[in-house]
Amino acid sequence: MSIVALIDADEGCGNKAAGLGVLLRAGLPVPDGFVVTDPDADPGSIAAHLDRLGGAAFAVRSSSRAEDSAEASFAGQLETVLGVAALADVLAAVRRCAASTRTPRTRGYREQLGLGDAEASTPVIVQDLVDADRAGVLFTRDPRTGDDAIVINASWGLGESVVSGAVTPDEVVVPRSGPLRVGIGTKRTRLDRGEHGLVRSPVAVADRTRRCLSPADIEHLAGLGRRCEELFGRPQDVEWAARGSRLWIVQSRPITVLPAEPARAGPADPAAVLLTGTASSPGRATGPVRVVCGVDDFPRVRRGDVLVCHTTDPAWTPLFRVAAAVVTESGGVLSHAAIVAREYAIPAVVGAREAASRLRDGEPVTVDGTLGTVEAAPAEREGRSP
């Protein structure tokens, strides 16, 4: 059958859809939807299923049988299209998502992780879009230490701002015992559904320093995260969205990389530290700075360079295969860039403000993804340290 109700989704519908099906059958809050298992499905059938959903707009996501696995997240590698409403736009989004498993970007990702070829046909999820006023990502383990703690990244508007690294989100750490740890991100912009599609706009200055989540939100999210972990029997990477007092889960997949033991690093030499940010992928590497502002700069990147940018786009993932380390001006520890850096085992520091303007192109630096620092380094020390 080419269309399957999301609540009935199983492994044949791809890992993302199968996971959402498990959550729905367990009674967890997941936006309703269906899975198109064949991109050539009858448009009339898709239209009928959209009518049954009845939402004002829809989220269309790939559900490859390889993504969202214990070995590979494919974080940001495959297509997601948010905010489509008209049937023609939904059909185009389904085709676009289905085709995204066979792009040069995804081929490079597969090669880096030693995965096989893409499947011939990729299932696609269509769900009611949650018009979120705040959203983000939750890990049921701290990816930096492996600690049994809920880590939440949150920002205003749709969750794409958090996963893409377009903003530096709030971070909340909920340990099994002990007090919460809350860090307030800059949250400078937000993405929302507008009348004619998605709109990115500045966040009001007062809201940039205001916490996105109430204590009740944090408690609820932590409970949902632990319930997901119980259902799947392993630590989970959960994307969530909230509107008013309602919270929704839009993804739950395995965390692909956790340290066997907490990464340890000695204190940084204060005199050598040029920048600090959020420690996001452990390790330490030295190389020349390569400031990348867009795709026109890609040919300048050489193996062993330290990639420095405002934020990264999924199209930039091939650069991670040659970079010694990654430094971004915005983003959080649960962004797609941070996840892929951990999968590729390269140090990453995100949310290092003004990195692209304060670091000089070609300047040798040492990136410590455990401490969250960028330090001055002599040119002769270029290359990955042990």
PyMOL commands that set and color helices and strands:
alter all, ss='L'
color gray80, all
select helices_A, chain A and resi 6-8+11-13+15-25+43-53+87-102+104-113+160-163+205-208+215-232+295-300+314-320+336-344+355-358+379-381
alter helices_A, ss='H'
color red, helices_A
select strands_A, chain A and resi 3-5+33-36+58-62+80-84+124-128+134-139+149-156+170-175+181-183+189-194+197-202+236-243+246-254+273-276+278-281+284-291+306-309+325-328+348-350+364-368+373-376+383-384
alter strands_A, ss='S'
color yellow, strands_A
deselect
rebuild
show_as cartoon
